[in-house]
């Protein structure tokens, strides 16, 4: 990918395109049905699964059933060889759309990403090996455009709520995760190799996919992530103030609330309750 194209835009039209791109997830089409997909060109697909568990369908572009190899590997979904042209088109179209995306300089990430917290957006990422914990905070879609290979060792990606299927990693080259707890769908231009740890998302590659000692939980096509649970607020007399808003429990009058006047258990803010 042209680094100039990927890391900054030079005209108003590019900025408008970037804004539109940032607001939506890529359309995977028929490829969204697969937790693991080797979409190698010319029927060269291969998936090798050893001492692992995969929740979802597994597909290969090869017409040879043996192109999906299982050794002490549990797959809950279907094994498809070869996948249809619609599946290949869905993967390639999504990959190319992401590959043509841009992000501004404020969204360029360098280094290991350890200790970084990110809100939804489109981020450009360098190929420095990742480690530590990356935290995704908020609700929306995260898109990471990796310039080169994506390599992670003891790399954790965590998010509030179940947001793995709202996270996308477009990788120019190979993606390799080792003893990592990773979330997000990877669309890789070369091979994907995952060893140990967990992988919550889809592993989709233009080359082979190799899984060893890993638990893979794929996204389900057409099913969105559940919204994060809201913190419950206890509004009973004597419960004291809380760190959440119970939805205007004072009905617009601060003197009508049981728990917002500094009361504590045994000494409520309004011992007499709501008399008005």
Secondary structure, DSSP 8 states (H G I E B T S, - for coil): --HHHHH---SHHHHHHHHHHHTS----GGGGGEEEEE--GGG---EEEES-EEESEEEESSS-GGGEEEES-EE-S-EEES--HHHHHHHHHHHHHHHT----GGGEE-S--TTEEE-SEEEEE--S-EEEEEEE-SSS-EEEEESS-EEEEEEEEEESSS-GGGEEEEESS-EEEEEEEEESEEEESS-EEEEEEEEES-EEESS-EEEES-EEE---TT-------------STT----SS--SSTTTT-GGG-SSSSS-BTTB-S-TT----
